[in-house]
Amino acid sequence: MLHVKKNNFEEEVLKSKVPVVVDFWAEWCGPCRMMGPVFEELSNEYTGKVKFVKVNVEEEEGLSVSNEVRGIPALILFNNGKEIGRIIGYQPKDQLRQKINEIVGGIK
């Protein structure tokens, strides 16, 4: 699982050739820790189609501020350098998969 920081956010997320799901999380956040295994399992399912990365809001406060993250866990989906969707709070695997498919499926 790739952990993105300020110095590689543009390259890994904004310039990505495939859609990217960014998990904004923190170690102390219970729902974030619950989401971790779900996020990792889905990242394996979408290999080559959608990139999954994580941003620790404690270490990268600037990224959370610039992306207007107000609550965690927050999943922000990007395509071609632009936000295309946002999922806030813990989601069970099937529900999260469905929401990602709805958002990514809407890419033109």
URWO-V526605 format. One line per field, one symbol per residue. ss: DSSP state (A for helix, B for strand, O for the rest). phi: phi as a letter, one per 30 degrees, with the letter a starting at -180 (. if undefined). Layout:
ss->???
phi->???
This chain:
ss->OBBOOAAAAAAAAAOOOOBBBBBBBOOOOAAAAAAAAAAAAAAAAOOOOBBBBBBBOOOOAAAAAAOOOOOOOBBBBBBOOBBBBBBBOOOOAAAAAAAAAAAAAOOO
phi->.dccbedbddddcdcddbebcccdbbdddeeddddedddddddddceicbccbbbddddbeeddddchdcbbdbcccbbhibdcabbcidbdedddeddddddddddc
